[in-house]
Amino acid sequence: MCTICFYQDSRHEQPLRWIRKTLGIGYVSRRNDGMSELRINGFAQVRDILTALKPFIRFKKIQARAMLKAVNLLSAKSSVHLTRVELLEIVECILAIQRSNYASKAKKTQDRLIKMFDLTP
């Protein structure tokens, strides 16, 4: 699955609702930790939104480019039929996104991703 997620303190979630209404897609939910999030799911939806927002993105350009590349690869054909080269490109996209985000316990190493995609020699 492909997802774009916008986070905001729940006390100030109105901008998330405005974004959802303006884009006409996604859903807003409140988390147990006092945060609200706007989630947009699906390859086509994420591709369309990122393509439309690309000229306006200022702080997440690297992530947006990597996500668009991965979405285009994944939506072009079934992931069962992706070549080894295409799967390695997706691994690189994942790593680019991870490197550009704040520290997270959930980050995976290149070796782990390669094993997950069954790309070991």
Biopython code that builds the backbone (N, CA, C, O; Angstrom):
import numpy as np
from Bio.PDB.StructureBuilder import StructureBuilder

atoms = [
    (1, "MET", "N", (0.844, -1.177, 0.000)),
    (1, "MET", "CA", (0.000, 0.000, 0.000)),
    (1, "MET", "C", (0.891, 1.242, 0.000)),
    (1, "MET", "O", (2.000, 1.229, 0.534)),
    (2, "CYS", "N", (0.403, 2.265, -0.583)),
    (2, "CYS", "CA", (1.105, 3.539, -0.654)),
    (2, "CYS", "C", (0.254, 4.576, 0.080)),
    (2, "CYS", "O", (-0.945, 4.691, -0.171)),
    (3, "THR", "N", (0.880, 5.333, 0.990)),
    (3, "THR", "CA", (0.130, 6.289, 1.803)),
    (3, "THR", "C", (0.909, 7.576, 1.981)),
    (3, "THR", "O", (2.119, 7.561, 2.207)),
    (4, "ILE", "N", (0.197, 8.695, 1.875)),
    (4, "ILE", "CA", (0.723, 9.995, 2.288)),
    (4, "ILE", "C", (0.005, 10.327, 3.584)),
    (4, "ILE", "O", (-1.211, 10.170, 3.682)),
    (5, "CYS", "N", (0.752, 10.784, 4.576)),
    (5, "CYS", "CA", (0.138, 11.101, 5.856)),
    (5, "CYS", "C", (0.611, 12.470, 6.328)),
    (5, "CYS", "O", (1.811, 12.734, 6.401)),
    (6, "PHE", "N", (-0.346, 13.336, 6.648)),
    (6, "PHE", "CA", (-0.075, 14.655, 7.224)),
    (6, "PHE", "C", (-0.456, 14.589, 8.695)),
    (6, "PHE", "O", (-1.538, 14.105, 9.027)),
    (7, "TYR", "N", (0.416, 15.068, 9.590)),
    (7, "TYR", "CA", (0.158, 15.034, 11.026)),
    (7, "TYR", "C", (-0.013, 16.442, 11.572)),
    (7, "TYR", "O", (0.591, 17.395, 11.080)),
    (8, "GLN", "N", (-0.853, 16.556, 12.605)),
    (8, "GLN", "CA", (-1.062, 17.848, 13.265)),
    (8, "GLN", "C", (-1.614, 17.570, 14.661)),
    (8, "GLN", "O", (-2.381, 16.627, 14.855)),
    (9, "ASP", "N", (-1.223, 18.391, 15.626)),
    (9, "ASP", "CA", (-1.801, 18.308, 16.964)),
    (9, "ASP", "C", (-3.324, 18.391, 16.821)),
    (9, "ASP", "O", (-3.834, 19.229, 16.077)),
    (10, "SER", "N", (-4.046, 17.526, 17.530)),
    (10, "SER", "CA", (-5.504, 17.474, 17.402)),
    (10, "SER", "C", (-6.186, 18.785, 17.767)),
    (10, "SER", "O", (-7.287, 19.061, 17.292)),
    (11, "ARG", "N", (-5.543, 19.596, 18.605)),
    (11, "ARG", "CA", (-6.134, 20.899, 18.952)),
    (11, "ARG", "C", (-6.156, 21.828, 17.749)),
    (11, "ARG", "O", (-6.877, 22.826, 17.745)),
    (12, "HIS", "N", (-5.368, 21.506, 16.729)),
    (12, "HIS", "CA", (-5.257, 22.351, 15.538)),
    (12, "HIS", "C", (-5.466, 21.520, 14.263)),
    (12, "HIS", "O", (-4.746, 21.695, 13.280)),
    (13, "GLU", "N", (-6.445, 20.628, 14.286)),
    (13, "GLU", "CA", (-6.636, 19.737, 13.144)),
    (13, "GLU", "C", (-7.422, 20.368, 11.996)),
    (13, "GLU", "O", (-7.528, 19.768, 10.926)),
    (14, "GLN", "N", (-7.965, 21.550, 12.193)),
    (14, "GLN", "CA", (-8.784, 22.172, 11.148)),
    (14, "GLN", "C", (-8.045, 22.298, 9.807)),
    (14, "GLN", "O", (-8.655, 22.057, 8.765)),
    (15, "PRO", "N", (-6.765, 22.662, 9.794)),
    (15, "PRO", "CA", (-6.060, 22.704, 8.496)),
    (15, "PRO", "C", (-6.040, 21.346, 7.783)),
    (15, "PRO", "O", (-6.083, 21.299, 6.554)),
    (16, "LEU", "N", (-5.976, 20.251, 8.533)),
    (16, "LEU", "CA", (-6.034, 18.927, 7.903)),
    (16, "LEU", "C", (-7.391, 18.713, 7.237)),
    (16, "LEU", "O", (-7.472, 18.163, 6.138)),
    (17, "ARG", "N", (-8.436, 19.142, 7.897)),
    (17, "ARG", "CA", (-9.785, 19.009, 7.321)),
    (17, "ARG", "C", (-9.917, 19.886, 6.066)),
    (17, "ARG", "O", (-10.571, 19.501, 5.097)),
    (18, "TRP", "N", (-9.284, 21.075, 6.098)),
    (18, "TRP", "CA", (-9.302, 21.962, 4.933)),
    (18, "TRP", "C", (-8.561, 21.311, 3.760)),
    (18, "TRP", "O", (-9.045, 21.342, 2.628)),
    (19, "ILE", "N", (-7.392, 20.725, 4.025)),
    (19, "ILE", "CA", (-6.616, 20.054, 2.978)),
    (19, "ILE", "C", (-7.440, 18.912, 2.387)),
    (19, "ILE", "O", (-7.510, 18.764, 1.167)),
    (20, "ARG", "N", (-8.067, 18.100, 3.253)),
    (20, "ARG", "CA", (-8.888, 16.987, 2.775)),
    (20, "ARG", "C", (-10.034, 17.478, 1.903)),
    (20, "ARG", "O", (-10.314, 16.904, 0.850)),
    (21, "LYS", "N", (-10.688, 18.532, 2.341)),
    (21, "LYS", "CA", (-11.809, 19.075, 1.567)),
    (21, "LYS", "C", (-11.314, 19.663, 0.238)),
    (21, "LYS", "O", (-11.936, 19.457, -0.803)),
    (22, "THR", "N", (-10.206, 20.388, 0.277)),
    (22, "THR", "CA", (-9.661, 21.012, -0.930)),
    (22, "THR", "C", (-9.211, 19.965, -1.950)),
    (22, "THR", "O", (-9.478, 20.105, -3.144)),
    (23, "LEU", "N", (-8.533, 18.921, -1.482)),
    (23, "LEU", "CA", (-8.057, 17.867, -2.378)),
    (23, "LEU", "C", (-9.168, 16.885, -2.740)),
    (23, "LEU", "O", (-9.087, 16.195, -3.756)),
    (24, "GLY", "N", (-10.202, 16.825, -1.907)),
    (24, "GLY", "CA", (-11.313, 15.919, -2.169)),
    (24, "GLY", "C", (-10.956, 14.455, -2.016)),
    (24, "GLY", "O", (-11.523, 13.597, -2.692)),
    (25, "ILE", "N", (-10.008, 14.165, -1.121)),
    (25, "ILE", "CA", (-9.551, 12.775, -0.979)),
    (25, "ILE", "C", (-8.963, 12.581, 0.414)),
    (25, "ILE", "O", (-8.505, 13.535, 1.043)),
    (26, "GLY", "N", (-8.979, 11.367, 0.880)),
    (26, "GLY", "CA", (-8.374, 11.014, 2.154)),
    (26, "GLY", "C", (-9.367, 11.056, 3.297)),
    (26, "GLY", "O", (-10.559, 11.293, 3.105)),
    (27, "TYR", "N", (-8.845, 10.819, 4.499)),
    (27, "TYR", "CA", (-9.684, 10.880, 5.688)),
    (27, "TYR", "C", (-8.840, 11.365, 6.861)),
    (27, "TYR", "O", (-7.634, 11.127, 6.925)),
    (28, "VAL", "N", (-9.506, 12.053, 7.789)),
    (28, "VAL", "CA", (-8.852, 12.589, 8.988)),
    (28, "VAL", "C", (-9.272, 11.725, 10.166)),
    (28, "VAL", "O", (-10.449, 11.406, 10.333)),
    (29, "SER", "N", (-8.293, 11.353, 10.979)),
    (29, "SER", "CA", (-8.595, 10.580, 12.184)),
    (29, "SER", "C", (-7.751, 11.110, 13.343)),
    (29, "SER", "O", (-6.692, 11.707, 13.152)),
    (30, "ARG", "N", (-8.254, 10.870, 14.536)),
    (30, "ARG", "CA", (-7.535, 11.263, 15.754)),
    (30, "ARG", "C", (-6.851, 10.047, 16.352)),
    (30, "ARG", "O", (-7.446, 8.978, 16.488)),
    (31, "ARG", "N", (-5.585, 10.236, 16.705)),
    (31, "ARG", "CA", (-4.825, 9.163, 17.333)),
    (31, "ARG", "C", (-4.932, 9.291, 18.845)),
    (31, "ARG", "O", (-5.377, 10.321, 19.352)),
    (32, "ASN", "N", (-4.529, 8.256, 19.561)),
    (32, "ASN", "CA", (-4.595, 8.252, 21.024)),
    (32, "ASN", "C", (-3.563, 9.163, 21.679)),
    (32, "ASN", "O", (-3.658, 9.444, 22.873)),
    (33, "ASP", "N", (-2.573, 9.629, 20.906)),
    (33, "ASP", "CA", (-1.501, 10.449, 21.475)),
    (33, "ASP", "C", (-1.733, 11.948, 21.292)),
    (33, "ASP", "O", (-0.802, 12.738, 21.444)),
    (34, "GLY", "N", (-2.963, 12.348, 20.967)),
    (34, "GLY", "CA", (-3.269, 13.768, 20.829)),
    (34, "GLY", "C", (-2.954, 14.348, 19.460)),
    (34, "GLY", "O", (-3.017, 15.562, 19.264)),
    (35, "MET", "N", (-2.617, 13.487, 18.521)),
    (35, "MET", "CA", (-2.321, 13.926, 17.168)),
    (35, "MET", "C", (-3.464, 13.520, 16.251)),
    (35, "MET", "O", (-4.125, 12.504, 16.469)),
    (36, "SER", "N", (-3.684, 14.328, 15.225)),
    (36, "SER", "CA", (-4.632, 13.988, 14.167)),
    (36, "SER", "C", (-3.828, 13.772, 12.899)),
    (36, "SER", "O", (-2.741, 14.325, 12.738)),
    (37, "GLU", "N", (-4.368, 12.968, 12.008)),
    (37, "GLU", "CA", (-3.661, 12.715, 10.759)),
    (37, "GLU", "C", (-4.637, 12.654, 9.601)),
    (37, "GLU", "O", (-5.764, 12.174, 9.722)),
    (38, "LEU", "N", (-4.163, 13.157, 8.482)),
    (38, "LEU", "CA", (-4.872, 13.037, 7.211)),
    (38, "LEU", "C", (-4.123, 11.992, 6.411)),
    (38, "LEU", "O", (-2.934, 12.147, 6.133)),
    (39, "ARG", "N", (-4.819, 10.923, 6.039)),
    (39, "ARG", "CA", (-4.202, 9.830, 5.286)),
    (39, "ARG", "C", (-4.823, 9.754, 3.898)),
    (39, "ARG", "O", (-6.043, 9.805, 3.740)),
    (40, "ILE", "N", (-3.954, 9.631, 2.895)),
    (40, "ILE", "CA", (-4.373, 9.426, 1.513)),
    (40, "ILE", "C", (-3.733, 8.116, 1.069)),
    (40, "ILE", "O", (-2.508, 8.003, 1.034)),
    (41, "ASN", "N", (-4.552, 7.133, 0.731)),
    (41, "ASN", "CA", (-4.079, 5.789, 0.402)),
    (41, "ASN", "C", (-4.296, 5.449, -1.062)),
    (41, "ASN", "O", (-5.229, 5.937, -1.699)),
    (42, "GLY", "N", (-3.412, 4.599, -1.585)),
    (42, "GLY", "CA", (-3.582, 4.065, -2.933)),
    (42, "GLY", "C", (-2.582, 4.625, -3.921)),
    (42, "GLY", "O", (-2.249, 5.809, -3.881)),
    (43, "PHE", "N", (-2.103, 3.764, -4.812)),
    (43, "PHE", "CA", (-1.092, 4.172, -5.786)),
    (43, "PHE", "C", (-1.558, 5.327, -6.659)),
    (43, "PHE", "O", (-0.852, 6.327, -6.789)),
    (44, "ALA", "N", (-2.725, 5.204, -7.253)),
    (44, "ALA", "CA", (-3.216, 6.243, -8.173)),
    (44, "ALA", "C", (-3.468, 7.551, -7.429)),
    (44, "ALA", "O", (-3.116, 8.623, -7.920)),
    (45, "GLN", "N", (-4.074, 7.465, -6.247)),
    (45, "GLN", "CA", (-4.377, 8.669, -5.485)),
    (45, "GLN", "C", (-3.104, 9.395, -5.050)),
    (45, "GLN", "O", (-3.009, 10.617, -5.160)),
    (46, "VAL", "N", (-2.136, 8.640, -4.559)),
    (46, "VAL", "CA", (-0.869, 9.240, -4.122)),
    (46, "VAL", "C", (-0.140, 9.848, -5.316)),
    (46, "VAL", "O", (0.383, 10.958, -5.223)),
    (47, "ARG", "N", (-0.104, 9.135, -6.426)),
    (47, "ARG", "CA", (0.554, 9.667, -7.631)),
    (47, "ARG", "C", (-0.115, 10.967, -8.076)),
    (47, "ARG", "O", (0.569, 11.946, -8.375)),
    (48, "ASP", "N", (-1.446, 10.980, -8.122)),
    (48, "ASP", "CA", (-2.174, 12.171, -8.569)),
    (48, "ASP", "C", (-1.934, 13.361, -7.644)),
    (48, "ASP", "O", (-1.703, 14.477, -8.108)),
    (49, "ILE", "N", (-1.991, 13.119, -6.343)),
    (49, "ILE", "CA", (-1.808, 14.203, -5.369)),
    (49, "ILE", "C", (-0.377, 14.724, -5.418)),
    (49, "ILE", "O", (-0.168, 15.936, -5.444)),
    (50, "LEU", "N", (0.614, 13.831, -5.431)),
    (50, "LEU", "CA", (2.011, 14.284, -5.479)),
    (50, "LEU", "C", (2.318, 15.027, -6.769)),
    (50, "LEU", "O", (3.045, 16.020, -6.758)),
    (51, "THR", "N", (1.772, 14.557, -7.869)),
    (51, "THR", "CA", (1.985, 15.240, -9.148)),
    (51, "THR", "C", (1.382, 16.641, -9.109)),
    (51, "THR", "O", (1.996, 17.599, -9.580)),
    (52, "ALA", "N", (0.189, 16.758, -8.550)),
    (52, "ALA", "CA", (-0.471, 18.069, -8.462)),
    (52, "ALA", "C", (0.254, 19.003, -7.496)),
    (52, "ALA", "O", (0.338, 20.207, -7.742)),
    (53, "LEU", "N", (0.773, 18.457, -6.406)),
    (53, "LEU", "CA", (1.420, 19.289, -5.378)),
    (53, "LEU", "C", (2.904, 19.543, -5.646)),
    (53, "LEU", "O", (3.495, 20.435, -5.039)),
    (54, "LYS", "N", (3.505, 18.778, -6.539)),
    (54, "LYS", "CA", (4.959, 18.848, -6.780)),
    (54, "LYS", "C", (5.493, 20.275, -6.951)),
    (54, "LYS", "O", (6.528, 20.592, -6.365)),
    (55, "PRO", "N", (4.838, 21.147, -7.722)),
    (55, "PRO", "CA", (5.384, 22.504, -7.875)),
    (55, "PRO", "C", (5.373, 23.321, -6.579)),
    (55, "PRO", "O", (6.076, 24.327, -6.476)),
    (56, "PHE", "N", (4.581, 22.897, -5.594)),
    (56, "PHE", "CA", (4.421, 23.673, -4.368)),
    (56, "PHE", "C", (5.179, 23.089, -3.177)),
    (56, "PHE", "O", (5.257, 23.725, -2.126)),
    (57, "ILE", "N", (5.732, 21.904, -3.328)),
    (57, "ILE", "CA", (6.433, 21.242, -2.225)),
    (57, "ILE", "C", (7.751, 21.954, -1.956)),
    (57, "ILE", "O", (8.541, 22.195, -2.869)),
    (58, "ARG", "N", (7.974, 22.286, -0.692)),
    (58, "ARG", "CA", (9.199, 22.997, -0.309)),
    (58, "ARG", "C", (10.099, 22.173, 0.613)),
    (58, "ARG", "O", (11.322, 22.238, 0.493)),
    (59, "PHE", "N", (9.520, 21.408, 1.522)),
    (59, "PHE", "CA", (10.307, 20.750, 2.562)),
    (59, "PHE", "C", (10.458, 19.244, 2.384)),
    (59, "PHE", "O", (11.293, 18.635, 3.053)),
    (60, "LYS", "N", (9.705, 18.651, 1.535)),
    (60, "LYS", "CA", (9.732, 17.199, 1.372)),
    (60, "LYS", "C", (9.976, 16.800, -0.085)),
    (60, "LYS", "O", (9.433, 15.801, -0.556)),
    (61, "LYS", "N", (10.785, 17.574, -0.790)),
    (61, "LYS", "CA", (11.026, 17.314, -2.217)),
    (61, "LYS", "C", (11.667, 15.953, -2.470)),
    (61, "LYS", "O", (11.271, 15.240, -3.392)),
    (62, "ILE", "N", (12.648, 15.596, -1.660)),
    (62, "ILE", "CA", (13.343, 14.316, -1.848)),
    (62, "ILE", "C", (12.367, 13.160, -1.656)),
    (62, "ILE", "O", (12.332, 12.222, -2.452)),
    (63, "GLN", "N", (11.568, 13.242, -0.578)),
    (63, "GLN", "CA", (10.596, 12.192, -0.315)),
    (63, "GLN", "C", (9.551, 12.114, -1.435)),
    (63, "GLN", "O", (9.182, 11.022, -1.867)),
    (64, "ALA", "N", (9.080, 13.267, -1.901)),
    (64, "ALA", "CA", (8.057, 13.290, -2.960)),
    (64, "ALA", "C", (8.591, 12.673, -4.249)),
    (64, "ALA", "O", (7.898, 11.883, -4.891)),
    (65, "ARG", "N", (9.817, 13.028, -4.632)),
    (65, "ARG", "CA", (10.408, 12.456, -5.855)),
    (65, "ARG", "C", (10.572, 10.940, -5.723)),
    (65, "ARG", "O", (10.249, 10.193, -6.647)),
    (66, "ALA", "N", (11.077, 10.490, -4.567)),
    (66, "ALA", "CA", (11.283, 9.054, -4.360)),
    (66, "ALA", "C", (9.950, 8.313, -4.349)),
    (66, "ALA", "O", (9.836, 7.227, -4.918)),
    (67, "MET", "N", (8.944, 8.897, -3.705)),
    (67, "MET", "CA", (7.632, 8.253, -3.652)),
    (67, "MET", "C", (7.014, 8.171, -5.050)),
    (67, "MET", "O", (6.445, 7.145, -5.421)),
    (68, "LEU", "N", (7.127, 9.252, -5.820)),
    (68, "LEU", "CA", (6.593, 9.231, -7.188)),
    (68, "LEU", "C", (7.273, 8.162, -8.039)),
    (68, "LEU", "O", (6.614, 7.457, -8.803)),
    (69, "LYS", "N", (8.583, 8.046, -7.905)),
    (69, "LYS", "CA", (9.310, 7.027, -8.661)),
    (69, "LYS", "C", (8.833, 5.632, -8.270)),
    (69, "LYS", "O", (8.574, 4.798, -9.137)),
    (70, "ALA", "N", (8.716, 5.376, -6.966)),
    (70, "ALA", "CA", (8.269, 4.064, -6.493)),
    (70, "ALA", "C", (6.834, 3.773, -6.932)),
    (70, "ALA", "O", (6.526, 2.665, -7.371)),
    (71, "VAL", "N", (5.956, 4.778, -6.809)),
    (71, "VAL", "CA", (4.550, 4.601, -7.197)),
    (71, "VAL", "C", (4.451, 4.290, -8.684)),
    (71, "VAL", "O", (3.674, 3.424, -9.085)),
    (72, "ASN", "N", (5.219, 4.979, -9.494)),
    (72, "ASN", "CA", (5.181, 4.729, -10.938)),
    (72, "ASN", "C", (5.656, 3.313, -11.262)),
    (72, "ASN", "O", (5.080, 2.643, -12.120)),
    (73, "LEU", "N", (6.699, 2.864, -10.582)),
    (73, "LEU", "CA", (7.178, 1.499, -10.799)),
    (73, "LEU", "C", (6.138, 0.471, -10.353)),
    (73, "LEU", "O", (5.860, -0.497, -11.061)),
    (74, "LEU", "N", (5.575, 0.697, -9.176)),
    (74, "LEU", "CA", (4.638, -0.277, -8.608)),
    (74, "LEU", "C", (3.294, -0.308, -9.324)),
    (74, "LEU", "O", (2.654, -1.357, -9.396)),
    (75, "SER", "N", (2.866, 0.823, -9.848)),
    (75, "SER", "CA", (1.553, 0.853, -10.487)),
    (75, "SER", "C", (1.630, 0.504, -11.978)),
    (75, "SER", "O", (0.602, 0.265, -12.612)),
    (76, "ALA", "N", (2.831, 0.476, -12.532)),
    (76, "ALA", "CA", (2.986, 0.164, -13.956)),
    (76, "ALA", "C", (2.666, -1.295, -14.249)),
    (76, "ALA", "O", (2.145, -1.627, -15.313)),
    (77, "LYS", "N", (2.984, -2.160, -13.291)),
    (77, "LYS", "CA", (2.696, -3.584, -13.466)),
    (77, "LYS", "C", (2.638, -4.249, -12.099)),
    (77, "LYS", "O", (3.047, -3.670, -11.093)),
    (78, "SER", "N", (2.140, -5.438, -12.080)),
    (78, "SER", "CA", (2.016, -6.178, -10.830)),
    (78, "SER", "C", (3.388, -6.340, -10.184)),
    (78, "SER", "O", (4.379, -6.590, -10.871)),
    (79, "SER", "N", (3.442, -6.196, -8.850)),
    (79, "SER", "CA", (4.725, -6.330, -8.148)),
    (79, "SER", "C", (5.309, -7.731, -8.324)),
    (79, "SER", "O", (6.509, -7.926, -8.127)),
    (80, "VAL", "N", (4.485, -8.696, -8.687)),
    (80, "VAL", "CA", (4.975, -10.052, -8.948)),
    (80, "VAL", "C", (5.857, -10.059, -10.189)),
    (80, "VAL", "O", (6.750, -10.898, -10.311)),
    (81, "HIS", "N", (5.614, -9.125, -11.114)),
    (81, "HIS", "CA", (6.336, -9.098, -12.382)),
    (81, "HIS", "C", (7.438, -8.039, -12.435)),
    (81, "HIS", "O", (8.001, -7.791, -13.501)),
    (82, "LEU", "N", (7.748, -7.419, -11.312)),
    (82, "LEU", "CA", (8.827, -6.436, -11.302)),
    (82, "LEU", "C", (10.162, -7.150, -11.479)),
    (82, "LEU", "O", (10.376, -8.233, -10.933)),
    (83, "THR", "N", (11.047, -6.539, -12.238)),
    (83, "THR", "CA", (12.378, -7.122, -12.437)),
    (83, "THR", "C", (13.230, -6.864, -11.201)),
    (83, "THR", "O", (12.883, -6.048, -10.347)),
    (84, "ARG", "N", (14.326, -7.558, -11.126)),
    (84, "ARG", "CA", (15.272, -7.358, -10.020)),
    (84, "ARG", "C", (15.742, -5.904, -9.979)),
    (84, "ARG", "O", (15.842, -5.314, -8.903)),
    (85, "VAL", "N", (16.028, -5.333, -11.136)),
    (85, "VAL", "CA", (16.485, -3.940, -11.223)),
    (85, "VAL", "C", (15.408, -2.995, -10.694)),
    (85, "VAL", "O", (15.713, -2.057, -9.957)),
    (86, "GLU", "N", (14.150, -3.239, -11.069)),
    (86, "GLU", "CA", (13.059, -2.387, -10.593)),
    (86, "GLU", "C", (12.878, -2.510, -9.079)),
    (86, "GLU", "O", (12.647, -1.511, -8.398)),
    (87, "LEU", "N", (12.982, -3.726, -8.555)),
    (87, "LEU", "CA", (12.878, -3.916, -7.106)),
    (87, "LEU", "C", (14.019, -3.212, -6.377)),
    (87, "LEU", "O", (13.811, -2.626, -5.315)),
    (88, "LEU", "N", (15.211, -3.268, -6.938)),
    (88, "LEU", "CA", (16.345, -2.554, -6.330)),
    (88, "LEU", "C", (16.120, -1.041, -6.376)),
    (88, "LEU", "O", (16.518, -0.332, -5.452)),
    (89, "GLU", "N", (15.489, -0.542, -7.436)),
    (89, "GLU", "CA", (15.149, 0.877, -7.511)),
    (89, "GLU", "C", (14.156, 1.250, -6.411)),
    (89, "GLU", "O", (14.261, 2.322, -5.815)),
    (90, "ILE", "N", (13.201, 0.374, -6.145)),
    (90, "ILE", "CA", (12.235, 0.627, -5.072)),
    (90, "ILE", "C", (12.935, 0.641, -3.715)),
    (90, "ILE", "O", (12.618, 1.473, -2.865)),
    (91, "VAL", "N", (13.877, -0.267, -3.507)),
    (91, "VAL", "CA", (14.671, -0.266, -2.270)),
    (91, "VAL", "C", (15.379, 1.081, -2.123)),
    (91, "VAL", "O", (15.382, 1.660, -1.037)),
    (92, "GLU", "N", (15.976, 1.582, -3.202)),
    (92, "GLU", "CA", (16.655, 2.880, -3.152)),
    (92, "GLU", "C", (15.675, 4.010, -2.822)),
    (92, "GLU", "O", (16.023, 4.938, -2.092)),
    (93, "CYS", "N", (14.467, 3.935, -3.351)),
    (93, "CYS", "CA", (13.443, 4.942, -3.037)),
    (93, "CYS", "C", (13.100, 4.912, -1.552)),
    (93, "CYS", "O", (13.001, 5.955, -0.905)),
    (94, "ILE", "N", (12.919, 3.707, -1.019)),
    (94, "ILE", "CA", (12.608, 3.556, 0.410)),
    (94, "ILE", "C", (13.729, 4.154, 1.253)),
    (94, "ILE", "O", (13.470, 4.893, 2.203)),
    (95, "LEU", "N", (14.971, 3.835, 0.905)),
    (95, "LEU", "CA", (16.118, 4.353, 1.655)),
    (95, "LEU", "C", (16.206, 5.883, 1.558)),
    (95, "LEU", "O", (16.530, 6.544, 2.545)),
    (96, "ALA", "N", (15.924, 6.442, 0.390)),
    (96, "ALA", "CA", (15.951, 7.901, 0.223)),
    (96, "ALA", "C", (14.908, 8.561, 1.120)),
    (96, "ALA", "O", (15.175, 9.586, 1.746)),
    (97, "ILE", "N", (13.727, 7.968, 1.175)),
    (97, "ILE", "CA", (12.666, 8.511, 2.028)),
    (97, "ILE", "C", (13.070, 8.402, 3.495)),
    (97, "ILE", "O", (12.912, 9.361, 4.250)),
    (98, "GLN", "N", (13.586, 7.257, 3.903)),
    (98, "GLN", "CA", (14.017, 7.072, 5.293)),
    (98, "GLN", "C", (15.101, 8.071, 5.685)),
    (98, "GLN", "O", (15.047, 8.667, 6.761)),
    (99, "ARG", "N", (16.088, 8.249, 4.802)),
    (99, "ARG", "CA", (17.196, 9.161, 5.115)),
    (99, "ARG", "C", (16.724, 10.602, 5.267)),
    (99, "ARG", "O", (17.334, 11.382, 5.998)),
    (100, "SER", "N", (15.650, 10.955, 4.586)),
    (100, "SER", "CA", (15.168, 12.331, 4.579)),
    (100, "SER", "C", (14.146, 12.606, 5.678)),
    (100, "SER", "O", (13.737, 13.752, 5.865)),
    (101, "ASN", "N", (13.737, 11.588, 6.396)),
    (101, "ASN", "CA", (12.781, 11.769, 7.483)),
    (101, "ASN", "C", (13.508, 11.819, 8.813)),
    (101, "ASN", "O", (14.676, 11.444, 8.918)),
    (102, "TYR", "N", (12.799, 12.288, 9.823)),
    (102, "TYR", "CA", (13.360, 12.320, 11.164)),
    (102, "TYR", "C", (13.668, 10.908, 11.625)),
    (102, "TYR", "O", (13.132, 9.938, 11.091)),
    (103, "ALA", "N", (14.545, 10.799, 12.632)),
    (103, "ALA", "CA", (14.917, 9.492, 13.167)),
    (103, "ALA", "C", (13.676, 8.711, 13.563)),
    (103, "ALA", "O", (12.730, 9.251, 14.137)),
    (104, "SER", "N", (13.706, 7.441, 13.243)),
    (104, "SER", "CA", (12.577, 6.565, 13.546)),
    (104, "SER", "C", (13.109, 5.197, 13.917)),
    (104, "SER", "O", (14.105, 4.736, 13.360)),
    (105, "LYS", "N", (12.445, 4.551, 14.857)),
    (105, "LYS", "CA", (12.836, 3.201, 15.244)),
    (105, "LYS", "C", (12.509, 2.198, 14.145)),
    (105, "LYS", "O", (13.072, 1.104, 14.115)),
    (106, "ALA", "N", (11.607, 2.561, 13.247)),
    (106, "ALA", "CA", (11.121, 1.628, 12.235)),
    (106, "ALA", "C", (11.973, 1.581, 10.969)),
    (106, "ALA", "O", (11.610, 0.888, 10.018)),
    (107, "LYS", "N", (13.095, 2.299, 10.931)),
    (107, "LYS", "CA", (13.909, 2.311, 9.717)),
    (107, "LYS", "C", (14.531, 0.950, 9.466)),
    (107, "LYS", "O", (14.961, 0.261, 10.391)),
    (108, "LYS", "N", (14.567, 0.582, 8.207)),
    (108, "LYS", "CA", (15.143, -0.689, 7.807)),
    (108, "LYS", "C", (16.445, -0.433, 7.049)),
    (108, "LYS", "O", (16.581, 0.567, 6.345)),
    (109, "THR", "N", (17.384, -1.338, 7.204)),
    (109, "THR", "CA", (18.651, -1.212, 6.496)),
    (109, "THR", "C", (18.483, -1.706, 5.061)),
    (109, "THR", "O", (17.513, -2.386, 4.725)),
    (110, "GLN", "N", (19.453, -1.346, 4.232)),
    (110, "GLN", "CA", (19.432, -1.812, 2.841)),
    (110, "GLN", "C", (19.461, -3.330, 2.795)),
    (110, "GLN", "O", (18.732, -3.946, 2.017)),
    (111, "ASP", "N", (20.307, -3.940, 3.635)),
    (111, "ASP", "CA", (20.385, -5.399, 3.661)),
    (111, "ASP", "C", (19.045, -6.025, 4.036)),
    (111, "ASP", "O", (18.637, -7.024, 3.444)),
    (112, "ARG", "N", (18.363, -5.438, 5.018)),
    (112, "ARG", "CA", (17.056, -5.956, 5.448)),
    (112, "ARG", "C", (16.021, -5.817, 4.325)),
    (112, "ARG", "O", (15.242, -6.738, 4.080)),
    (113, "LEU", "N", (16.015, -4.675, 3.650)),
    (113, "LEU", "CA", (15.069, -4.470, 2.547)),
    (113, "LEU", "C", (15.333, -5.445, 1.406)),
    (113, "LEU", "O", (14.394, -5.979, 0.815)),
    (114, "ILE", "N", (16.590, -5.676, 1.098)),
    (114, "ILE", "CA", (16.947, -6.611, 0.023)),
    (114, "ILE", "C", (16.469, -8.018, 0.378)),
    (114, "ILE", "O", (15.982, -8.743, -0.489)),
    (115, "LYS", "N", (16.603, -8.406, 1.645)),
    (115, "LYS", "CA", (16.101, -9.719, 2.074)),
    (115, "LYS", "C", (14.579, -9.764, 2.003)),
    (115, "LYS", "O", (14.006, -10.779, 1.607)),
    (116, "MET", "N", (13.917, -8.663, 2.387)),
    (116, "MET", "CA", (12.456, -8.616, 2.347)),
    (116, "MET", "C", (11.938, -8.786, 0.922)),
    (116, "MET", "O", (10.913, -9.430, 0.702)),
    (117, "PHE", "N", (12.652, -8.203, -0.046)),
    (117, "PHE", "CA", (12.246, -8.302, -1.448)),
    (117, "PHE", "C", (12.808, -9.554, -2.120)),
    (117, "PHE", "O", (12.648, -9.752, -3.324)),
    (118, "ASP", "N", (13.471, -10.400, -1.317)),
    (118, "ASP", "CA", (14.043, -11.649, -1.812)),
    (118, "ASP", "C", (15.011, -11.394, -2.963)),
    (118, "ASP", "O", (14.955, -12.052, -4.003)),
    (119, "LEU", "N", (15.903, -10.419, -2.751)),
    (119, "LEU", "CA", (16.870, -10.028, -3.793)),
    (119, "LEU", "C", (18.287, -10.493, -3.459)),
    (119, "LEU", "O", (19.245, -10.069, -4.106)),
    (120, "THR", "N", (18.426, -11.358, -2.460)),
    (120, "THR", "CA", (19.749, -11.841, -2.126)),
    (120, "THR", "C", (20.231, -12.792, -3.217)),
    (120, "THR", "O", (19.453, -13.573, -3.766)),
    (121, "PRO", "N", (21.531, -12.716, -3.524)),
    (121, "PRO", "CA", (22.074, -13.565, -4.607)),
    (121, "PRO", "C", (21.999, -15.048, -4.300)),
    (121, "PRO", "O", (22.417, -15.869, -5.117)),
]
sb = StructureBuilder()
sb.init_structure("model")
sb.init_model(0)
sb.init_chain("A")
sb.init_seg("    ")
for serial, (resi, resn, name, xyz) in enumerate(atoms, 1):
    if name == "N":
        sb.init_residue(resn, " ", resi, " ")
    sb.init_atom(name, np.array(xyz, "f"), 0.0, 1.0, " ", f" {name:<3s}", serial, name[0])
structure = sb.get_structure()
